[in-house]
Amino acid sequence: MTSSSSQSVVVIGAGIAGLSCARALSPTPVRILEREDCPGGLARSYAMNGFTFDYTGHLLHLHDPSATRFIRSLLKGNLNECSRNAWIFSNRVFTRYPFQANLYGLPPRVIAECFQGLREAVKRAGRTSNDDLRYFDRWCLRKFGRGISRHFMFPYNRKLWNVSPSRLTAEWCGPFVPQPRLEDVLAGALTDQTKGFGYNVKFFYPRRGGIQAFSTALARPLDDVRYSSDVRKIMWKEKRLILSSGEEIPYRCLVSTMPLTDLVERLEPSVNSLSQAARRLKWTSVMCLNLGVDRPRVSDRSWVYFPEKEFVFYRVGFPVTFSRFVAPAECSSLYVEVSFSPGRPPDQKKLFSRIRKDLIRSGILRAQDDFPAVSFVPIDCAYVVYDRERSRALDAIFPALHRMGIYSIGRYGAWKYSFMEEAVLDGRRTAEAVLKRYPR
């Protein structure tokens, strides 16, 4: 048995939520157990042949004043403020993001179909009872009409979540799906408007070190972070953990940021009702291709969405537009995201060939481009799926975990769609709850 005090709070995962929680708990004794060899969770970076790659695109979207001050103070001068320059490629043309506010440049028949559909949706809105967000496809039709839904909302979200839009709910949409006014859509159909819509018009990114710079700064003052420590069993009745090494760690209170499904699976003894609920939770996996290109400024866009089935990827991002220091001089880099069903990763050799051809067809790459760095990053639990089983499952799981003295937080612990600032705030709120329940 380890000599660590059973009065300690133990945090599983040195991702953003876990690190934020541990900092907010100070000076309460906190031990963090992280299975990787560095902090950050998926918000981490690695170097390869002079390039700095993230585990796919990670950007800081800052809205909360206290979180903004905190993150700025952490990174001091190592922070770029960026203006979003996002686009969509469909019908063989690039149009500005969001699709529903920027129809300009699409074929006239598509513009007419989308705008007419929206007008009809607006007319019906006053006569239609308010949807309870249980059906994403119905929500899209009510908010945007058939044209916008058919040309972007349905195909893009089918591609991203890897399930039919009819199986999704709209609970996740919130700030993530802009809902422009009819006059804004008209302006964006007639002109190449540059008005910003959505939560990420401005964002931040470290000047040097990739997103790892943020995670490392967040972890720096914490003196009890154990890396390469994988929790295999949670003996919740005895309040102790068993690591893959066989070591046992006691705890007073447990905060977990691992995927909720993994947490439930590790409970010992298992709880049948929780296991049944967890089996109803769904997620989608992502294969990220990080690609170094031996050519400067491949694109001046931040990222591009690809809703159509003929392209294997759903999004391509250009990190050099966030910071010029993520690639060697006279080079560029891309991250390319492909969704796949959990447990069924695509063959990387075949996928690279397909991605290269699709990038050339879309005009992003040239046939003669060379690649000084090629790296695949599989992300098993990338996006949690908001279907009609999710809420019922969570309603069964979280109260039971709370009674056990376990807090499951963060993007994957809370089983939600969120961004890094929210993870920081999740950690703080959890620390407050822990301190209220277990006073110093």
Contacts in CASP RR format, 6 or more apart in sequence:
PFRMAT RR
TARGET T0000
AUTHOR 0000-0000-0000
METHOD contacts of the structure
MODEL  1
MTSSSSQSVVVIGAGIAGLSCARALSPTPVRILEREDCPGGLARSYAMNG
FTFDYTGHLLHLHDPSATRFIRSLLKGNLNECSRNAWIFSNRVFTRYPFQ
ANLYGLPPRVIAECFQGLREAVKRAGRTSNDDLRYFDRWCLRKFGRGISR
HFMFPYNRKLWNVSPSRLTAEWCGPFVPQPRLEDVLAGALTDQTKGFGYN
VKFFYPRRGGIQAFSTALARPLDDVRYSSDVRKIMWKEKRLILSSGEEIP
YRCLVSTMPLTDLVERLEPSVNSLSQAARRLKWTSVMCLNLGVDRPRVSD
RSWVYFPEKEFVFYRVGFPVTFSRFVAPAECSSLYVEVSFSPGRPPDQKK
LFSRIRKDLIRSGILRAQDDFPAVSFVPIDCAYVVYDRERSRALDAIFPA
LHRMGIYSIGRYGAWKYSFMEEAVLDGRRTAEAVLKRYPR
1 248 0 8 1.000
1 250 0 8 1.000
2 247 0 8 1.000
2 248 0 8 1.000
2 249 0 8 1.000
2 250 0 8 1.000
4 31 0 8 1.000
4 249 0 8 1.000
4 250 0 8 1.000
5 29 0 8 1.000
5 250 0 8 1.000
6 239 0 8 1.000
6 250 0 8 1.000
6 251 0 8 1.000
6 252 0 8 1.000
7 29 0 8 1.000
7 252 0 8 1.000
8 29 0 8 1.000
8 30 0 8 1.000
8 31 0 8 1.000
8 250 0 8 1.000
8 251 0 8 1.000
8 252 0 8 1.000
9 22 0 8 1.000
9 25 0 8 1.000
9 28 0 8 1.000
9 29 0 8 1.000
9 30 0 8 1.000
9 31 0 8 1.000
9 251 0 8 1.000
9 252 0 8 1.000
9 253 0 8 1.000
9 254 0 8 1.000
9 255 0 8 1.000
9 434 0 8 1.000
9 438 0 8 1.000
10 30 0 8 1.000
10 31 0 8 1.000
10 32 0 8 1.000
10 33 0 8 1.000
10 241 0 8 1.000
10 249 0 8 1.000
10 251 0 8 1.000
10 253 0 8 1.000
10 254 0 8 1.000
10 255 0 8 1.000
11 18 0 8 1.000
11 21 0 8 1.000
11 22 0 8 1.000
11 30 0 8 1.000
11 31 0 8 1.000
11 32 0 8 1.000
11 33 0 8 1.000
11 255 0 8 1.000
11 256 0 8 1.000
11 257 0 8 1.000
12 32 0 8 1.000
12 33 0 8 1.000
12 231 0 8 1.000
12 241 0 8 1.000
12 254 0 8 1.000
12 255 0 8 1.000
12 256 0 8 1.000
12 257 0 8 1.000
12 258 0 8 1.000
12 263 0 8 1.000
13 32 0 8 1.000
13 33 0 8 1.000
13 34 0 8 1.000
13 35 0 8 1.000
13 41 0 8 1.000
13 256 0 8 1.000
13 257 0 8 1.000
13 258 0 8 1.000
14 32 0 8 1.000
14 34 0 8 1.000
14 36 0 8 1.000
14 39 0 8 1.000
14 40 0 8 1.000
14 41 0 8 1.000
14 215 0 8 1.000
14 219 0 8 1.000
14 225 0 8 1.000
14 227 0 8 1.000
15 34 0 8 1.000
15 39 0 8 1.000
15 40 0 8 1.000
15 41 0 8 1.000
15 42 0 8 1.000
15 43 0 8 1.000
15 215 0 8 1.000
15 257 0 8 1.000
15 423 0 8 1.000
16 40 0 8 1.000
16 41 0 8 1.000
16 43 0 8 1.000
16 214 0 8 1.000
16 215 0 8 1.000
16 218 0 8 1.000
16 410 0 8 1.000
16 420 0 8 1.000
16 423 0 8 1.000
16 424 0 8 1.000
17 257 0 8 1.000
17 409 0 8 1.000
17 410 0 8 1.000
17 411 0 8 1.000
17 413 0 8 1.000
17 423 0 8 1.000
17 424 0 8 1.000
17 426 0 8 1.000
17 427 0 8 1.000
17 430 0 8 1.000
18 32 0 8 1.000
18 255 0 8 1.000
18 257 0 8 1.000
18 409 0 8 1.000
18 410 0 8 1.000
18 423 0 8 1.000
18 427 0 8 1.000
19 32 0 8 1.000
19 39 0 8 1.000
19 40 0 8 1.000
19 215 0 8 1.000
19 218 0 8 1.000
19 219 0 8 1.000
19 222 0 8 1.000
20 218 0 8 1.000
20 423 0 8 1.000
20 424 0 8 1.000
20 425 0 8 1.000
20 426 0 8 1.000
20 427 0 8 1.000
20 428 0 8 1.000
20 431 0 8 1.000
21 255 0 8 1.000
21 409 0 8 1.000
21 426 0 8 1.000
21 427 0 8 1.000
21 428 0 8 1.000
21 430 0 8 1.000
21 431 0 8 1.000
21 434 0 8 1.000
22 30 0 8 1.000
22 32 0 8 1.000
22 222 0 8 1.000
22 431 0 8 1.000
23 218 0 8 1.000
23 221 0 8 1.000
23 222 0 8 1.000
24 427 0 8 1.000
24 428 0 8 1.000
24 430 0 8 1.000
24 431 0 8 1.000
24 432 0 8 1.000
25 431 0 8 1.000
25 434 0 8 1.000
25 435 0 8 1.000
26 221 0 8 1.000
27 440 0 8 1.000
28 434 0 8 1.000
28 435 0 8 1.000
28 440 0 8 1.000
29 224 0 8 1.000
30 222 0 8 1.000
30 224 0 8 1.000
31 224 0 8 1.000
31 226 0 8 1.000
31 249 0 8 1.000
31 251 0 8 1.000
32 222 0 8 1.000
32 224 0 8 1.000
32 225 0 8 1.000
32 226 0 8 1.000
33 226 0 8 1.000
33 229 0 8 1.000
33 230 0 8 1.000
33 231 0 8 1.000
33 241 0 8 1.000
33 243 0 8 1.000
33 249 0 8 1.000
34 41 0 8 1.000
34 225 0 8 1.000
34 226 0 8 1.000
34 227 0 8 1.000
34 228 0 8 1.000
34 229 0 8 1.000
35 228 0 8 1.000
35 229 0 8 1.000
35 230 0 8 1.000
35 231 0 8 1.000
36 44 0 8 1.000
36 227 0 8 1.000
36 228 0 8 1.000
37 227 0 8 1.000
37 228 0 8 1.000
38 44 0 8 1.000
38 212 0 8 1.000
38 215 0 8 1.000
38 216 0 8 1.000
38 227 0 8 1.000
39 215 0 8 1.000
39 216 0 8 1.000
39 218 0 8 1.000
39 219 0 8 1.000
39 225 0 8 1.000
39 227 0 8 1.000
40 212 0 8 1.000
40 215 0 8 1.000
40 218 0 8 1.000
40 219 0 8 1.000
41 55 0 8 1.000
41 215 0 8 1.000
42 55 0 8 1.000
42 56 0 8 1.000
42 58 0 8 1.000
42 379 0 8 1.000
43 54 0 8 1.000
43 55 0 8 1.000
43 58 0 8 1.000
43 211 0 8 1.000
43 212 0 8 1.000
43 214 0 8 1.000
43 215 0 8 1.000
43 420 0 8 1.000
44 54 0 8 1.000
44 55 0 8 1.000
44 211 0 8 1.000
44 212 0 8 1.000
44 215 0 8 1.000
45 52 0 8 1.000
45 53 0 8 1.000
45 54 0 8 1.000
45 55 0 8 1.000
45 209 0 8 1.000
45 210 0 8 1.000
45 211 0 8 1.000
45 212 0 8 1.000
45 213 0 8 1.000
46 52 0 8 1.000
46 53 0 8 1.000
46 212 0 8 1.000
46 375 0 8 1.000
47 53 0 8 1.000
48 290 0 8 1.000
48 373 0 8 1.000
48 375 0 8 1.000
49 292 0 8 1.000
49 372 0 8 1.000
49 373 0 8 1.000
50 327 0 8 1.000
50 328 0 8 1.000
50 373 0 8 1.000
51 290 0 8 1.000
51 292 0 8 1.000
51 326 0 8 1.000
51 327 0 8 1.000
51 328 0 8 1.000
51 331 0 8 1.000
51 333 0 8 1.000
51 372 0 8 1.000
51 373 0 8 1.000
52 209 0 8 1.000
52 210 0 8 1.000
52 212 0 8 1.000
52 319 0 8 1.000
52 325 0 8 1.000
52 326 0 8 1.000
52 327 0 8 1.000
53 290 0 8 1.000
53 319 0 8 1.000
53 326 0 8 1.000
53 333 0 8 1.000
53 335 0 8 1.000
53 373 0 8 1.000
53 375 0 8 1.000
53 377 0 8 1.000
54 210 0 8 1.000
54 211 0 8 1.000
54 212 0 8 1.000
54 290 0 8 1.000
54 319 0 8 1.000
54 335 0 8 1.000
55 288 0 8 1.000
55 377 0 8 1.000
55 379 0 8 1.000
56 286 0 8 1.000
56 288 0 8 1.000
56 335 0 8 1.000
56 337 0 8 1.000
56 377 0 8 1.000
56 379 0 8 1.000
56 382 0 8 1.000
57 211 0 8 1.000
57 288 0 8 1.000
57 317 0 8 1.000
57 319 0 8 1.000
57 335 0 8 1.000
58 211 0 8 1.000
58 420 0 8 1.000
59 82 0 8 1.000
59 200 0 8 1.000
59 203 0 8 1.000
59 204 0 8 1.000
59 205 0 8 1.000
59 211 0 8 1.000
59 322 0 8 1.000
59 419 0 8 1.000
59 420 0 8 1.000
60 71 0 8 1.000
60 79 0 8 1.000
60 203 0 8 1.000
60 204 0 8 1.000
60 205 0 8 1.000
60 214 0 8 1.000
60 420 0 8 1.000
60 421 0 8 1.000
61 199 0 8 1.000
61 200 0 8 1.000
61 203 0 8 1.000
61 204 0 8 1.000
61 419 0 8 1.000
61 420 0 8 1.000
61 421 0 8 1.000
62 68 0 8 1.000
62 71 0 8 1.000
62 203 0 8 1.000
62 204 0 8 1.000
62 421 0 8 1.000
63 199 0 8 1.000
63 421 0 8 1.000
64 421 0 8 1.000
64 425 0 8 1.000
67 421 0 8 1.000
67 424 0 8 1.000
67 425 0 8 1.000
68 421 0 8 1.000
70 424 0 8 1.000
71 79 0 8 1.000
71 204 0 8 1.000
71 214 0 8 1.000
71 421 0 8 1.000
71 424 0 8 1.000
72 79 0 8 1.000
74 214 0 8 1.000
74 217 0 8 1.000
74 218 0 8 1.000
75 206 0 8 1.000
75 213 0 8 1.000
75 214 0 8 1.000
75 217 0 8 1.000
77 207 0 8 1.000
78 206 0 8 1.000
78 207 0 8 1.000
78 208 0 8 1.000
78 209 0 8 1.000
78 213 0 8 1.000
79 204 0 8 1.000
79 205 0 8 1.000
79 206 0 8 1.000
79 207 0 8 1.000
80 204 0 8 1.000
80 205 0 8 1.000
80 206 0 8 1.000
80 207 0 8 1.000
80 322 0 8 1.000
80 323 0 8 1.000
81 202 0 8 1.000
81 203 0 8 1.000
81 204 0 8 1.000
82 202 0 8 1.000
82 203 0 8 1.000
82 204 0 8 1.000
82 205 0 8 1.000
82 302 0 8 1.000
82 321 0 8 1.000
82 322 0 8 1.000
83 201 0 8 1.000
83 202 0 8 1.000
84 97 0 8 1.000
84 196 0 8 1.000
84 200 0 8 1.000
84 201 0 8 1.000
84 202 0 8 1.000
84 203 0 8 1.000
84 302 0 8 1.000
85 300 0 8 1.000
85 301 0 8 1.000
85 302 0 8 1.000
85 321 0 8 1.000
86 96 0 8 1.000
86 97 0 8 1.000
86 301 0 8 1.000
86 302 0 8 1.000
86 303 0 8 1.000
86 304 0 8 1.000
86 305 0 8 1.000
87 94 0 8 1.000
87 95 0 8 1.000
87 96 0 8 1.000
87 97 0 8 1.000
87 301 0 8 1.000
87 303 0 8 1.000
87 304 0 8 1.000
87 305 0 8 1.000
88 94 0 8 1.000
88 95 0 8 1.000
88 96 0 8 1.000
88 97 0 8 1.000
88 99 0 8 1.000
88 102 0 8 1.000
88 152 0 8 1.000
88 304 0 8 1.000
88 305 0 8 1.000
88 306 0 8 1.000
88 307 0 8 1.000
89 304 0 8 1.000
89 305 0 8 1.000
89 306 0 8 1.000
89 308 0 8 1.000
89 311 0 8 1.000
89 362 0 8 1.000
90 99 0 8 1.000
90 106 0 8 1.000
90 151 0 8 1.000
90 152 0 8 1.000
90 306 0 8 1.000
90 307 0 8 1.000
90 308 0 8 1.000
91 106 0 8 1.000
91 107 0 8 1.000
91 110 0 8 1.000
91 151 0 8 1.000
93 105 0 8 1.000
93 106 0 8 1.000
93 107 0 8 1.000
94 304 0 8 1.000
95 102 0 8 1.000
95 103 0 8 1.000
95 104 0 8 1.000
95 105 0 8 1.000
95 106 0 8 1.000
96 102 0 8 1.000
96 104 0 8 1.000
96 192 0 8 1.000
96 193 0 8 1.000
96 194 0 8 1.000
97 305 0 8 1.000
98 177 0 8 1.000
98 178 0 8 1.000
98 180 0 8 1.000
98 197 0 8 1.000
98 198 0 8 1.000
99 148 0 8 1.000
99 151 0 8 1.000
99 152 0 8 1.000
99 153 0 8 1.000
99 305 0 8 1.000
99 307 0 8 1.000
100 114 0 8 1.000
100 118 0 8 1.000
100 144 0 8 1.000
100 148 0 8 1.000
100 152 0 8 1.000
100 153 0 8 1.000
100 178 0 8 1.000
100 179 0 8 1.000
100 180 0 8 1.000
100 185 0 8 1.000
101 178 0 8 1.000
101 180 0 8 1.000
101 184 0 8 1.000
101 185 0 8 1.000
101 188 0 8 1.000
101 193 0 8 1.000
101 195 0 8 1.000
101 197 0 8 1.000
102 188 0 8 1.000
102 192 0 8 1.000
102 193 0 8 1.000
103 110 0 8 1.000
103 111 0 8 1.000
103 114 0 8 1.000
103 115 0 8 1.000
103 185 0 8 1.000
103 188 0 8 1.000
103 189 0 8 1.000
104 111 0 8 1.000
104 188 0 8 1.000
104 189 0 8 1.000
104 190 0 8 1.000
104 191 0 8 1.000
104 192 0 8 1.000
104 193 0 8 1.000
105 111 0 8 1.000
105 192 0 8 1.000
106 114 0 8 1.000
110 147 0 8 1.000
110 151 0 8 1.000
111 189 0 8 1.000
113 146 0 8 1.000
113 147 0 8 1.000
113 150 0 8 1.000
113 151 0 8 1.000
114 147 0 8 1.000
114 148 0 8 1.000
114 151 0 8 1.000
114 189 0 8 1.000
115 185 0 8 1.000
115 186 0 8 1.000
115 189 0 8 1.000
116 147 0 8 1.000
117 144 0 8 1.000
117 145 0 8 1.000
117 146 0 8 1.000
117 147 0 8 1.000
117 148 0 8 1.000
118 144 0 8 1.000
118 145 0 8 1.000
118 147 0 8 1.000
118 148 0 8 1.000
118 182 0 8 1.000
118 185 0 8 1.000
119 182 0 8 1.000
120 145 0 8 1.000
120 146 0 8 1.000
121 141 0 8 1.000
121 142 0 8 1.000
121 143 0 8 1.000
121 144 0 8 1.000
121 145 0 8 1.000
122 182 0 8 1.000
124 142 0 8 1.000
125 142 0 8 1.000
128 142 0 8 1.000
131 138 0 8 1.000
131 139 0 8 1.000
131 142 0 8 1.000
131 170 0 8 1.000
133 139 0 8 1.000
133 169 0 8 1.000
133 170 0 8 1.000
133 171 0 8 1.000
133 173 0 8 1.000
134 169 0 8 1.000
134 170 0 8 1.000
134 388 0 8 1.000
135 166 0 8 1.000
135 169 0 8 1.000
135 170 0 8 1.000
136 157 0 8 1.000
136 165 0 8 1.000
136 166 0 8 1.000
136 168 0 8 1.000
136 169 0 8 1.000
136 170 0 8 1.000
136 173 0 8 1.000
136 386 0 8 1.000
137 149 0 8 1.000
137 154 0 8 1.000
137 165 0 8 1.000
137 166 0 8 1.000
137 168 0 8 1.000
139 170 0 8 1.000
139 173 0 8 1.000
140 148 0 8 1.000
140 149 0 8 1.000
140 153 0 8 1.000
140 154 0 8 1.000
140 165 0 8 1.000
140 170 0 8 1.000
141 149 0 8 1.000
143 179 0 8 1.000
144 153 0 8 1.000
151 307 0 8 1.000
152 307 0 8 1.000
153 165 0 8 1.000
154 165 0 8 1.000
155 307 0 8 1.000
155 308 0 8 1.000
155 309 0 8 1.000
156 305 0 8 1.000
156 307 0 8 1.000
156 314 0 8 1.000
157 165 0 8 1.000
157 168 0 8 1.000
158 164 0 8 1.000
158 165 0 8 1.000
159 306 0 8 1.000
159 307 0 8 1.000
159 309 0 8 1.000
159 314 0 8 1.000
159 339 0 8 1.000
160 284 0 8 1.000
160 314 0 8 1.000
160 339 0 8 1.000
160 383 0 8 1.000
161 168 0 8 1.000
161 284 0 8 1.000
161 339 0 8 1.000
161 383 0 8 1.000
161 385 0 8 1.000
161 386 0 8 1.000
162 284 0 8 1.000
162 339 0 8 1.000
162 340 0 8 1.000
162 341 0 8 1.000
162 385 0 8 1.000
163 282 0 8 1.000
163 284 0 8 1.000
163 385 0 8 1.000
163 387 0 8 1.000
167 385 0 8 1.000
167 387 0 8 1.000
167 388 0 8 1.000
168 385 0 8 1.000
168 386 0 8 1.000
168 387 0 8 1.000
169 386 0 8 1.000
169 387 0 8 1.000
169 388 0 8 1.000
169 390 0 8 1.000
169 391 0 8 1.000
170 386 0 8 1.000
171 386 0 8 1.000
171 390 0 8 1.000
171 391 0 8 1.000
172 386 0 8 1.000
172 416 0 8 1.000
172 417 0 8 1.000
175 198 0 8 1.000
175 199 0 8 1.000
176 199 0 8 1.000
176 417 0 8 1.000
178 197 0 8 1.000
178 198 0 8 1.000
180 197 0 8 1.000
184 193 0 8 1.000
184 195 0 8 1.000
184 197 0 8 1.000
187 193 0 8 1.000
187 195 0 8 1.000
205 211 0 8 1.000
205 322 0 8 1.000
205 323 0 8 1.000
206 212 0 8 1.000
206 213 0 8 1.000
206 214 0 8 1.000
206 323 0 8 1.000
207 323 0 8 1.000
207 325 0 8 1.000
208 323 0 8 1.000
208 325 0 8 1.000
209 325 0 8 1.000
209 326 0 8 1.000
210 323 0 8 1.000
210 326 0 8 1.000
214 420 0 8 1.000
219 225 0 8 1.000
229 243 0 8 1.000
229 245 0 8 1.000
230 243 0 8 1.000
230 244 0 8 1.000
231 241 0 8 1.000
231 242 0 8 1.000
231 243 0 8 1.000
231 244 0 8 1.000
231 258 0 8 1.000
231 266 0 8 1.000
232 242 0 8 1.000
232 243 0 8 1.000
232 244 0 8 1.000
232 246 0 8 1.000
232 266 0 8 1.000
233 241 0 8 1.000
233 242 0 8 1.000
233 266 0 8 1.000
233 268 0 8 1.000
234 241 0 8 1.000
234 254 0 8 1.000
234 263 0 8 1.000
234 266 0 8 1.000
234 267 0 8 1.000
234 268 0 8 1.000
234 406 0 8 1.000
235 241 0 8 1.000
235 242 0 8 1.000
235 268 0 8 1.000
236 254 0 8 1.000
236 267 0 8 1.000
236 268 0 8 1.000
236 404 0 8 1.000
236 405 0 8 1.000
236 406 0 8 1.000
237 269 0 8 1.000
239 250 0 8 1.000
239 251 0 8 1.000
239 252 0 8 1.000
239 254 0 8 1.000
240 248 0 8 1.000
240 249 0 8 1.000
240 250 0 8 1.000
240 251 0 8 1.000
241 248 0 8 1.000
241 249 0 8 1.000
241 250 0 8 1.000
241 251 0 8 1.000
241 254 0 8 1.000
242 248 0 8 1.000
242 249 0 8 1.000
242 268 0 8 1.000
243 249 0 8 1.000
252 438 0 8 1.000
253 405 0 8 1.000
253 407 0 8 1.000
253 434 0 8 1.000
253 437 0 8 1.000
253 438 0 8 1.000
254 405 0 8 1.000
254 406 0 8 1.000
254 407 0 8 1.000
255 406 0 8 1.000
255 407 0 8 1.000
255 409 0 8 1.000
255 430 0 8 1.000
255 434 0 8 1.000
256 263 0 8 1.000
256 406 0 8 1.000
256 407 0 8 1.000
256 408 0 8 1.000
256 409 0 8 1.000
256 413 0 8 1.000
257 408 0 8 1.000
257 409 0 8 1.000
257 410 0 8 1.000
257 412 0 8 1.000
257 413 0 8 1.000
258 412 0 8 1.000
258 413 0 8 1.000
259 283 0 8 1.000
259 381 0 8 1.000
259 412 0 8 1.000
259 413 0 8 1.000
259 415 0 8 1.000
260 278 0 8 1.000
260 281 0 8 1.000
260 394 0 8 1.000
260 397 0 8 1.000
260 408 0 8 1.000
260 412 0 8 1.000
260 413 0 8 1.000
260 414 0 8 1.000
260 415 0 8 1.000
261 278 0 8 1.000
261 281 0 8 1.000
261 283 0 8 1.000
261 381 0 8 1.000
263 401 0 8 1.000
263 406 0 8 1.000
263 408 0 8 1.000
263 413 0 8 1.000
264 271 0 8 1.000
264 274 0 8 1.000
264 275 0 8 1.000
264 277 0 8 1.000
264 278 0 8 1.000
264 397 0 8 1.000
265 275 0 8 1.000
265 278 0 8 1.000
267 274 0 8 1.000
271 400 0 8 1.000
273 396 0 8 1.000
273 400 0 8 1.000
274 396 0 8 1.000
274 397 0 8 1.000
274 400 0 8 1.000
274 401 0 8 1.000
277 392 0 8 1.000
277 393 0 8 1.000
277 394 0 8 1.000
277 396 0 8 1.000
277 397 0 8 1.000
278 393 0 8 1.000
278 397 0 8 1.000
280 389 0 8 1.000
280 390 0 8 1.000
280 392 0 8 1.000
280 393 0 8 1.000
281 384 0 8 1.000
281 385 0 8 1.000
281 389 0 8 1.000
281 390 0 8 1.000
281 393 0 8 1.000
281 415 0 8 1.000
282 384 0 8 1.000
282 385 0 8 1.000
282 387 0 8 1.000
282 389 0 8 1.000
282 390 0 8 1.000
283 342 0 8 1.000
283 381 0 8 1.000
283 382 0 8 1.000
283 383 0 8 1.000
283 384 0 8 1.000
283 385 0 8 1.000
284 339 0 8 1.000
284 340 0 8 1.000
284 341 0 8 1.000
284 342 0 8 1.000
284 382 0 8 1.000
284 383 0 8 1.000
284 385 0 8 1.000
285 339 0 8 1.000
285 340 0 8 1.000
285 341 0 8 1.000
285 342 0 8 1.000
285 343 0 8 1.000
285 345 0 8 1.000
285 378 0 8 1.000
285 379 0 8 1.000
285 380 0 8 1.000
285 381 0 8 1.000
285 382 0 8 1.000
286 337 0 8 1.000
286 338 0 8 1.000
286 339 0 8 1.000
286 340 0 8 1.000
286 378 0 8 1.000
286 379 0 8 1.000
286 382 0 8 1.000
286 383 0 8 1.000
287 337 0 8 1.000
287 338 0 8 1.000
287 340 0 8 1.000
287 345 0 8 1.000
287 346 0 8 1.000
287 348 0 8 1.000
287 351 0 8 1.000
287 376 0 8 1.000
287 377 0 8 1.000
287 378 0 8 1.000
287 379 0 8 1.000
288 335 0 8 1.000
288 336 0 8 1.000
288 337 0 8 1.000
288 338 0 8 1.000
288 376 0 8 1.000
288 377 0 8 1.000
288 378 0 8 1.000
288 379 0 8 1.000
289 334 0 8 1.000
289 335 0 8 1.000
289 336 0 8 1.000
289 338 0 8 1.000
289 351 0 8 1.000
289 352 0 8 1.000
289 355 0 8 1.000
289 374 0 8 1.000
289 375 0 8 1.000
289 376 0 8 1.000
289 377 0 8 1.000
290 333 0 8 1.000
290 334 0 8 1.000
290 335 0 8 1.000
290 373 0 8 1.000
290 374 0 8 1.000
290 375 0 8 1.000
290 376 0 8 1.000
290 377 0 8 1.000
291 333 0 8 1.000
291 334 0 8 1.000
291 335 0 8 1.000
291 336 0 8 1.000
291 371 0 8 1.000
291 373 0 8 1.000
291 374 0 8 1.000
291 375 0 8 1.000
292 327 0 8 1.000
292 331 0 8 1.000
292 332 0 8 1.000
292 333 0 8 1.000
292 334 0 8 1.000
292 371 0 8 1.000
292 372 0 8 1.000
292 373 0 8 1.000
292 374 0 8 1.000
293 331 0 8 1.000
293 332 0 8 1.000
293 333 0 8 1.000
293 334 0 8 1.000
293 365 0 8 1.000
293 369 0 8 1.000
293 370 0 8 1.000
293 371 0 8 1.000
293 372 0 8 1.000
294 330 0 8 1.000
294 331 0 8 1.000
294 369 0 8 1.000
294 370 0 8 1.000
294 371 0 8 1.000
294 372 0 8 1.000
295 330 0 8 1.000
295 331 0 8 1.000
295 332 0 8 1.000
295 366 0 8 1.000
295 369 0 8 1.000
296 329 0 8 1.000
296 330 0 8 1.000
296 331 0 8 1.000
296 332 0 8 1.000
297 320 0 8 1.000
297 332 0 8 1.000
298 318 0 8 1.000
298 320 0 8 1.000
298 332 0 8 1.000
298 334 0 8 1.000
298 364 0 8 1.000
298 365 0 8 1.000
299 318 0 8 1.000
299 321 0 8 1.000
299 332 0 8 1.000
299 364 0 8 1.000
300 318 0 8 1.000
300 321 0 8 1.000
301 317 0 8 1.000
301 318 0 8 1.000
301 321 0 8 1.000
302 317 0 8 1.000
302 318 0 8 1.000
302 321 0 8 1.000
302 322 0 8 1.000
303 315 0 8 1.000
303 316 0 8 1.000
303 317 0 8 1.000
303 318 0 8 1.000
304 315 0 8 1.000
304 316 0 8 1.000
304 317 0 8 1.000
304 362 0 8 1.000
304 364 0 8 1.000
305 314 0 8 1.000
305 315 0 8 1.000
306 313 0 8 1.000
306 314 0 8 1.000
306 315 0 8 1.000
306 316 0 8 1.000
306 362 0 8 1.000
307 314 0 8 1.000
310 358 0 8 1.000
311 358 0 8 1.000
311 361 0 8 1.000
311 362 0 8 1.000
312 338 0 8 1.000
312 351 0 8 1.000
312 354 0 8 1.000
312 355 0 8 1.000
312 358 0 8 1.000
313 336 0 8 1.000
313 337 0 8 1.000
313 338 0 8 1.000
313 355 0 8 1.000
313 358 0 8 1.000
314 337 0 8 1.000
314 338 0 8 1.000
314 339 0 8 1.000
315 336 0 8 1.000
315 337 0 8 1.000
316 334 0 8 1.000
316 335 0 8 1.000
316 336 0 8 1.000
316 337 0 8 1.000
316 359 0 8 1.000
316 364 0 8 1.000
317 334 0 8 1.000
317 335 0 8 1.000
317 336 0 8 1.000
318 332 0 8 1.000
318 333 0 8 1.000
318 334 0 8 1.000
319 326 0 8 1.000
319 327 0 8 1.000
319 333 0 8 1.000
319 334 0 8 1.000
319 335 0 8 1.000
320 326 0 8 1.000
320 327 0 8 1.000
320 332 0 8 1.000
320 333 0 8 1.000
326 333 0 8 1.000
327 333 0 8 1.000
328 372 0 8 1.000
331 372 0 8 1.000
333 373 0 8 1.000
334 359 0 8 1.000
334 364 0 8 1.000
336 355 0 8 1.000
336 359 0 8 1.000
338 346 0 8 1.000
338 351 0 8 1.000
338 355 0 8 1.000
339 382 0 8 1.000
339 383 0 8 1.000
340 346 0 8 1.000
342 380 0 8 1.000
342 381 0 8 1.000
343 380 0 8 1.000
345 378 0 8 1.000
348 376 0 8 1.000
351 376 0 8 1.000
352 374 0 8 1.000
352 376 0 8 1.000
356 365 0 8 1.000
359 365 0 8 1.000
360 366 0 8 1.000
360 367 0 8 1.000
381 412 0 8 1.000
383 417 0 8 1.000
384 390 0 8 1.000
384 411 0 8 1.000
384 412 0 8 1.000
384 415 0 8 1.000
384 416 0 8 1.000
384 417 0 8 1.000
386 417 0 8 1.000
390 415 0 8 1.000
394 415 0 8 1.000
397 408 0 8 1.000
398 408 0 8 1.000
401 407 0 8 1.000
401 408 0 8 1.000
405 437 0 8 1.000
407 430 0 8 1.000
407 433 0 8 1.000
407 434 0 8 1.000
408 414 0 8 1.000
409 426 0 8 1.000
409 427 0 8 1.000
409 430 0 8 1.000
410 416 0 8 1.000
410 418 0 8 1.000
410 422 0 8 1.000
410 423 0 8 1.000
410 426 0 8 1.000
410 427 0 8 1.000
411 417 0 8 1.000
411 418 0 8 1.000
411 422 0 8 1.000
411 423 0 8 1.000
414 426 0 8 1.000
418 426 0 8 1.000
END
